[in-house]
Amino acid sequence: MKRRHIVQLAALTPFAAQAQTAAWPTQPVRMVIPFAAGGPTDVVGRLLAERMGEFLPQRVVVENRTGSGVVVGTEVVARAAKDGSVMLYTTIAHAVLRALFPRLSFDPLADFTPVALCGQIPMIMLVHPSLGVSNAQELIALLRANPGKYDYASSGNGGAVHLATELLWHQAGQLKVNHVPYRGSSQAMADVLSGRIPIIMDVAAGAVPYLQRGELRPIGISDMRRSPAAPNVPTFHEQGVADFVAYTWHMVLVPSGTPQPIITAMNAAVNRALTMPGVKERLQDLTMNVVVDSTPASAKAFLDAEIAKWEPIIRSAGITANG
């Protein structure tokens, strides 16, 4: 290992010096992203990979592996060598794999060890002005008085915005609203802008431009606090839906069995990368609540809680991978 890398690792955390004795692979570390190149997850993953490489014995290269949602890319990592040569950069999709794909050839829990939670991205519910509502209580009252009459759009079946919307309907009193999935947020938003579909949830960064142009009305944000990117959008908590909090999120995981010194060094590299000049600011521009002090233990606790949160919603709403 080069002396420069040893010094950097030792400076990250008191435990990172253990990596000096770990059997690091000689080839670059692969960061498998189970999403298409150029998408929001890929953009953040590539930014993180570049910075992480400054604090690890080998540089980090991104490999996009898509197919069957995130199944193909995730399985690649599950079956990879347990030597620090491969990591997975994924989202909330990992927490719902077991519920959406009951016949997986791998276990999203047993076959992976979380390294670090990178950040959480809240979502904003938007409505077309023709719906005639301006806040959460007015929307809930309208939907409660008209069960099954209205539709809502999402960027894809089983995705974060679909799940978050179903959670809202559940916590607002088992509201009956029809789900219309699209192949991406741009297609869904086009029909909402036209008024054909009156309701949509979108990640905050995607929603803000429509608010700034006055094309759609904000109903609420799925965080416990307002976003600096949309300070005038109240939380659902403020509006009486006290238990509603939902995020999409980004996390780094490795195959279970990866040596602990390597996991410790990777965790330190993630946390350090997230504090580098330009990185945290860029992620905040994407409305991500950046987590800079995650540990493998806290990341695992978070993942366990997300699985426990979303699996009952998937069963209750009858959500499947195919629609």
BAKEFI-446524 format. One record per residue (C-alpha): x, y, z; residue number from 1. Coordinates in steps of 0.25 Angstrom, whole numbers, plus 5000, padded with zeros to 4 digits. Layout:
! residues N
PT;px;py;pz;bake
PT;X;Y;Z;NUM
...
! end
This chain:
! residues 323
PT;px;py;pz;bake
PT;5000;5000;5000;1
PT;5005;5014;4997;2
PT;5010;5022;5008;3
PT;5000;5034;5004;4
PT;4988;5024;5005;5
PT;4993;5019;5019;6
PT;4994;5033;5024;7
PT;4980;5037;5019;8
PT;4973;5025;5024;9
PT;4980;5027;5038;10
PT;4975;5041;5038;11
PT;4961;5038;5035;12
PT;4957;5031;5048;13
PT;4965;5024;5060;14
PT;4960;5010;5054;15
PT;4963;5013;5040;16
PT;4978;5009;5042;17
PT;4974;4995;5043;18
PT;4972;4995;5028;19
PT;4987;4995;5027;20
PT;4988;4981;5030;21
PT;4975;4977;5022;22
PT;4978;4969;5009;23
PT;4973;4979;5000;24
PT;4971;4975;4985;25
PT;4981;4980;4975;26
PT;4970;4984;4965;27
PT;4961;4997;4966;28
PT;4949;4995;4975;29
PT;4936;4994;4967;30
PT;4924;5002;4971;31
PT;4912;4995;4965;32
PT;4900;5004;4963;33
PT;4887;4996;4959;34
PT;4882;5008;4952;35
PT;4884;5014;4938;36
PT;4896;5024;4936;37
PT;4892;5038;4936;38
PT;4880;5037;4946;39
PT;4880;5043;4960;40
PT;4886;5031;4967;41
PT;4897;5030;4957;42
PT;4900;5044;4958;43
PT;4902;5044;4973;44
PT;4909;5031;4973;45
PT;4919;5035;4963;46
PT;4922;5048;4971;47
PT;4924;5039;4984;48
PT;4932;5029;4977;49
PT;4942;5039;4971;50
PT;4944;5045;4985;51
PT;4945;5032;4993;52
PT;4956;5027;4984;53
PT;4965;5038;4990;54
PT;4964;5031;5003;55
PT;4965;5017;5000;56
PT;4977;5008;4995;57
PT;4970;5007;4981;58
PT;4962;5016;4973;59
PT;4947;5014;4972;60
PT;4941;5011;4958;61
PT;4926;5012;4955;62
PT;4919;5000;4948;63
PT;4904;5002;4944;64
PT;4897;4988;4944;65
PT;4882;4989;4942;66
PT;4871;4979;4940;67
PT;4858;4975;4947;68
PT;4858;4987;4955;69
PT;4871;4987;4963;70
PT;4871;4972;4964;71
PT;4882;4969;4954;72
PT;4892;4979;4959;73
PT;4889;4975;4974;74
PT;4891;4960;4971;75
PT;4905;4964;4965;76
PT;4909;4969;4978;77
PT;4903;4958;4986;78
PT;4911;4948;4978;79
PT;4924;4956;4978;80
PT;4937;4953;4985;81
PT;4937;4957;5000;82
PT;4950;4964;4999;83
PT;4947;4979;4998;84
PT;4947;4979;4982;85
PT;4932;4982;4981;86
PT;4922;4991;4987;87
PT;4907;4993;4985;88
PT;4902;5008;4984;89
PT;4887;5007;4985;90
PT;4874;5013;4990;91
PT;4861;5010;4997;92
PT;4859;5000;4986;93
PT;4868;4990;4994;94
PT;4859;4991;5006;95
PT;4847;4986;4998;96
PT;4853;4975;4989;97
PT;4849;4964;4998;98
PT;4834;4968;4998;99
PT;4834;4971;4983;100
PT;4842;4959;4978;101
PT;4839;4948;4988;102
PT;4847;4938;4979;103
PT;4861;4945;4979;104
PT;4873;4936;4978;105
PT;4880;4944;4989;106
PT;4876;4951;5003;107
PT;4876;4966;5003;108
PT;4879;4965;5018;109
PT;4887;4953;5020;110
PT;4896;4954;5008;111
PT;4900;4969;5010;112
PT;4906;4977;5021;113
PT;4903;4992;5021;114
PT;4915;5001;5021;115
PT;4909;5015;5022;116
PT;4896;5023;5020;117
PT;4900;5035;5011;118
PT;4887;5043;5012;119
PT;4872;5044;5011;120
PT;4864;5051;5000;121
PT;4850;5056;5004;122
PT;4838;5057;4995;123
PT;4827;5067;4992;124
PT;4813;5064;4988;125
PT;4808;5073;4976;126
PT;4794;5075;4971;127
PT;4788;5081;4958;128
PT;4781;5095;4961;129
PT;4768;5090;4955;130
PT;4767;5080;4967;131
PT;4763;5092;4976;132
PT;4771;5089;4988;133
PT;4783;5096;4995;134
PT;4788;5088;5007;135
PT;4788;5074;5012;136
PT;4775;5075;5020;137
PT;4767;5080;5008;138
PT;4773;5068;5000;139
PT;4770;5058;5010;140
PT;4756;5063;5012;141
PT;4753;5063;4997;142
PT;4759;5049;4995;143
PT;4751;5043;5007;144
PT;4738;5049;5002;145
PT;4741;5043;4988;146
PT;4747;5029;4990;147
PT;4752;5023;4977;148
PT;4749;5035;4969;149
PT;4763;5041;4967;150
PT;4776;5036;4961;151
PT;4790;5039;4965;152
PT;4803;5037;4957;153
PT;4816;5031;4960;154
PT;4829;5030;4953;155
PT;4828;5015;4954;156
PT;4822;5003;4961;157
PT;4828;5000;4975;158
PT;4838;5012;4974;159
PT;4840;5022;4986;160
PT;4829;5032;4981;161
PT;4819;5021;4980;162
PT;4822;5015;4993;163
PT;4822;5029;5000;164
PT;4808;5032;4994;165
PT;4802;5019;4998;166
PT;4808;5021;5012;167
PT;4801;5035;5013;168
PT;4788;5029;5008;169
PT;4789;5019;5019;170
PT;4793;5028;5030;171
PT;4782;5038;5026;172
PT;4771;5028;5028;173
PT;4772;5017;5018;174
PT;4768;5027;5006;175
PT;4764;5020;4993;176
PT;4772;5027;4982;177
PT;4775;5020;4968;178
PT;4790;5018;4965;179
PT;4795;5021;4951;180
PT;4809;5017;4949;181
PT;4818;5022;4938;182
PT;4832;5019;4932;183
PT;4839;5031;4939;184
PT;4836;5044;4945;185
PT;4836;5052;4933;186
PT;4825;5044;4926;187
PT;4817;5044;4939;188
PT;4819;5059;4941;189
PT;4814;5062;4927;190
PT;4800;5056;4930;191
PT;4800;5064;4943;192
PT;4803;5077;4937;193
PT;4792;5075;4926;194
PT;4782;5072;4938;195
PT;4779;5058;4933;196
PT;4784;5052;4946;197
PT;4783;5062;4957;198
PT;4792;5057;4968;199
PT;4807;5053;4969;200
PT;4818;5051;4979;201
PT;4832;5054;4974;202
PT;4846;5056;4980;203
PT;4848;5070;4985;204
PT;4858;5074;4975;205
PT;4849;5069;4964;206
PT;4837;5076;4969;207
PT;4843;5090;4972;208
PT;4844;5095;4958;209
PT;4829;5093;4956;210
PT;4826;5101;4969;211
PT;4835;5112;4965;212
PT;4828;5113;4951;213
PT;4814;5113;4958;214
PT;4810;5101;4950;215
PT;4806;5092;4961;216
PT;4802;5094;4976;217
PT;4810;5088;4987;218
PT;4802;5080;4998;219
PT;4813;5076;5007;220
PT;4827;5071;5009;221
PT;4830;5057;5014;222
PT;4841;5062;5024;223
PT;4840;5066;5039;224
PT;4845;5079;5035;225
PT;4844;5089;5023;226
PT;4854;5088;5012;227
PT;4863;5100;5010;228
PT;4860;5098;4995;229
PT;4845;5100;4997;230
PT;4843;5107;5010;231
PT;4829;5111;5008;232
PT;4824;5096;5007;233
PT;4819;5091;5020;234
PT;4822;5078;5025;235
PT;4811;5068;5026;236
PT;4814;5067;5041;237
PT;4811;5082;5042;238
PT;4797;5079;5035;239
PT;4793;5068;5045;240
PT;4798;5056;5038;241
PT;4808;5054;5050;242
PT;4813;5040;5046;243
PT;4816;5043;5032;244
PT;4831;5043;5028;245
PT;4837;5037;5016;246
PT;4850;5038;5008;247
PT;4857;5031;4997;248
PT;4871;5029;5002;249
PT;4885;5025;4998;250
PT;4894;5015;5004;251
PT;4907;5007;5002;252
PT;4907;4992;5005;253
PT;4917;4981;5003;254
PT;4916;4966;5002;255
PT;4914;4959;5016;256
PT;4927;4953;5020;257
PT;4936;4965;5016;258
PT;4947;4967;5026;259
PT;4943;4977;5037;260
PT;4956;4986;5035;261
PT;4952;4988;5020;262
PT;4938;4991;5024;263
PT;4943;5001;5035;264
PT;4952;5008;5025;265
PT;4941;5009;5014;266
PT;4932;5015;5025;267
PT;4942;5025;5028;268
PT;4944;5028;5013;269
PT;4929;5030;5011;270
PT;4928;5040;5023;271
PT;4940;5048;5019;272
PT;4936;5048;5004;273
PT;4923;5054;5008;274
PT;4929;5066;5015;275
PT;4939;5069;5004;276
PT;4938;5083;4998;277
PT;4927;5083;4987;278
PT;4921;5070;4991;279
PT;4912;5073;5002;280
PT;4908;5086;4995;281
PT;4904;5078;4982;282
PT;4896;5068;4990;283
PT;4889;5079;4997;284
PT;4885;5085;4983;285
PT;4879;5071;4981;286
PT;4871;5073;4994;287
PT;4878;5062;5001;288
PT;4879;5062;5016;289
PT;4894;5058;5016;290
PT;4898;5048;5027;291
PT;4913;5050;5030;292
PT;4914;5042;5043;293
PT;4908;5028;5039;294
PT;4914;5016;5044;295
PT;4912;5001;5039;296
PT;4903;4999;5052;297
PT;4895;5011;5050;298
PT;4893;5008;5035;299
PT;4888;4994;5038;300
PT;4879;4999;5048;301
PT;4873;5009;5038;302
PT;4872;4998;5028;303
PT;4865;4989;5037;304
PT;4855;5000;5041;305
PT;4852;5003;5026;306
PT;4849;4988;5023;307
PT;4840;4988;5035;308
PT;4833;5001;5031;309
PT;4831;4997;5016;310
PT;4828;4983;5015;311
PT;4814;4984;5023;312
PT;4810;4996;5013;313
PT;4814;4987;5001;314
PT;4805;4976;5006;315
PT;4794;4985;5010;316
PT;4793;4992;4997;317
PT;4795;4979;4989;318
PT;4808;4985;4982;319
PT;4815;4975;4973;320
PT;4828;4976;4964;321
PT;4819;4976;4952;322
PT;4808;4985;4956;323
! end
